[in-house]
Amino acid sequence: MASCKKPESGKSVCDGKDEEFSEGYYKICCLSNEGDVQGHFLKIDDNQVTANASRHDEKAVLKIRAVQNEKDELVMIIENGNNEALSVEHDELNDKYQICVRMNEELEQVHKLRDAEHYKNNYLFKKVPREPGSEIFQITSNATIDGKPLTVAFDEYGKPMDPMQNHHEDGSFFRLLSA
């Protein structure tokens, strides 16, 4: 149930932060058809995320926890079964942002969007449809830099690309499949 507040106007305002995450197991297929890789499914393994898993790779099965936010956007936490989750981090040495994987056992305690705010949005991503009603989508960070979200994208070898770039190629579009 959404958290509703009554402002001075007397009308209820629902912010969605008390909605519980729903959980499911899926495969995320990157639409890139280039490169010499087995497949273009995302996998989280050995503290890294890549888009070079085959359809039959067990590590391509990801746990996705999702909830609608107050703007009716789907907010997700993408993780594997070993408490490793997709994250956006600032590499202070090179002064750039990167899409990576972080171990975080505390994520098990995150059941609502309000709980996740503690992590400063590092683990929260939005599923942004290519166009309304489309099954094809981009994954952007919930966190923004100068008002611009960071976009998850992969090159033809399945390696993460710079999330600060404005990606429009197939490596930044995905399709969700049942595991």
C-alpha positions in Angstrom: 0.0 0.0 0.0 1.4 3.4 -0.9 2.2 5.9 1.8 -0.4 8.7 1.7 0.0 12.0 3.4 -2.6 14.8 3.7 -1.0 18.2 3.0 -2.7 21.4 4.1 -4.9 21.3 1.0 -6.6 18.2 2.5 -5.8 16.0 -0.6 -3.9 12.8 -0.2 -0.5 12.4 -1.8 0.9 8.9 -2.3 4.6 8.7 -2.7 5.0 5.0 -3.3 7.9 4.6 -0.9 6.2 2.1 1.3 5.3 -0.2 -1.5 7.1 -3.6 -1.2 9.4 -4.8 -3.9 8.1 -7.7 -5.9 10.7 -10.3 -6.7 11.3 -12.6 -9.7 13.9 -14.4 -11.6 14.6 -13.3 -15.2 17.2 -13.1 -18.0 18.1 -9.8 -19.5 19.0 -9.9 -23.1 21.1 -7.1 -24.6 20.0 -6.4 -28.1 23.5 -6.1 -29.5 24.1 -8.6 -32.3 27.7 -7.7 -32.8 31.0 -9.2 -31.5 32.3 -12.7 -31.1 30.6 -13.7 -27.9 28.4 -16.8 -26.9 25.3 -14.7 -26.3 24.3 -11.2 -25.2 22.6 -12.1 -21.9 23.6 -10.1 -18.8 25.4 -12.0 -16.0 26.8 -11.0 -12.7 29.8 -13.1 -11.8 33.2 -12.7 -10.1 32.4 -9.1 -9.0 31.6 -8.0 -12.6 28.7 -7.6 -14.9 29.0 -8.5 -18.6 26.6 -9.1 -21.5 28.3 -12.1 -23.0 26.4 -15.0 -21.4 24.6 -17.6 -23.5 20.9 -18.2 -23.1 21.7 -21.5 -21.2 24.3 -20.0 -18.8 23.0 -20.4 -15.2 24.7 -17.1 -14.2 22.4 -15.3 -16.7 19.5 -15.9 -14.3 19.2 -12.7 -12.3 17.0 -11.8 -9.3 15.1 -8.6 -10.0 13.2 -6.8 -7.3 11.0 -4.1 -8.6 8.5 -1.4 -7.4 6.7 1.5 -9.0 7.8 4.9 -7.7 5.7 8.1 -7.3 6.3 8.9 -11.0 4.9 5.5 -12.0 8.4 4.4 -13.1 9.6 0.8 -12.5 12.6 0.9 -10.1 14.7 -2.2 -9.9 17.5 -3.9 -7.9 19.3 -6.4 -10.2 21.3 -9.0 -8.4 22.5 -12.6 -8.5 21.9 -15.2 -5.8 25.2 -14.4 -4.0 24.3 -10.9 -2.7 26.1 -9.3 -5.6 24.1 -6.4 -7.1 24.5 -4.1 -10.1 25.7 -0.8 -8.9 26.8 2.6 -10.2 30.0 3.8 -8.6 32.3 6.8 -8.9 35.9 5.8 -9.6 37.7 8.7 -7.8 41.1 7.8 -9.2 40.0 8.3 -12.8 37.1 10.7 -11.9 34.5 8.8 -13.8 31.4 6.7 -13.2 31.2 3.0 -13.9 28.6 0.3 -13.9 29.9 -2.5 -11.7 29.0 -5.1 -9.1 29.1 -4.7 -5.4 28.7 -7.3 -2.7 26.1 -6.1 -0.2 24.5 -8.4 2.3 22.5 -5.5 3.6 20.3 -5.5 0.4 18.5 -8.5 1.9 17.0 -6.0 4.4 15.6 -3.8 1.6 11.9 -4.6 1.2 10.5 -1.1 0.3 11.7 1.8 -1.8 12.1 3.8 1.4 14.6 1.2 2.7 16.6 1.5 -0.5 17.1 5.3 -0.2 19.7 4.5 2.5 22.0 3.4 -0.3 22.0 6.8 -2.1 20.5 5.1 -5.2 23.7 3.2 -6.1 21.7 0.0 -6.4 18.5 1.4 -7.9 17.9 1.4 -11.6 14.9 2.3 -13.8 13.4 0.3 -16.6 12.8 2.9 -19.3 10.7 1.7 -22.3 12.1 2.6 -25.7 8.5 4.0 -26.4 5.3 3.6 -24.4 4.2 0.0 -24.2 7.4 -1.4 -25.7 9.0 -4.6 -24.3 12.4 -3.1 -25.3 13.9 -0.9 -22.7 17.0 0.9 -21.4 18.3 0.5 -17.9 19.2 3.8 -16.3 20.5 4.6 -12.8 18.1 6.1 -10.3 20.9 8.4 -9.3 21.7 11.3 -11.6 24.8 13.4 -12.3 23.9 17.0 -13.1 20.3 15.9 -13.7 21.3 13.2 -16.2 20.8 9.5 -15.4 23.6 7.1 -16.1 22.8 4.5 -18.8 23.7 0.8 -18.6 25.2 -0.2 -22.0 27.6 -2.9 -23.3 30.0 -3.0 -26.2 30.2 -5.8 -28.8 32.3 -7.9 -26.5 29.8 -7.7 -23.6 31.9 -5.2 -21.6 30.2 -2.3 -19.8 30.5 1.0 -21.6 30.8 4.5 -20.0 27.4 5.2 -18.4 27.9 9.0 -18.7 27.7 8.8 -22.5 24.4 9.2 -24.3 23.9 5.7 -25.7 21.4 5.0 -28.5 22.9 1.9 -30.1 21.6 -1.7 -29.6 24.1 -2.3 -26.7 22.0 0.0 -24.5 18.6 -1.7 -25.2 17.4 -4.8 -23.5 14.5 -7.3 -23.4 13.4 -9.2 -20.3 12.8 -12.9 -20.6 11.5 -15.4 -18.0 14.1 -17.6 -16.4 
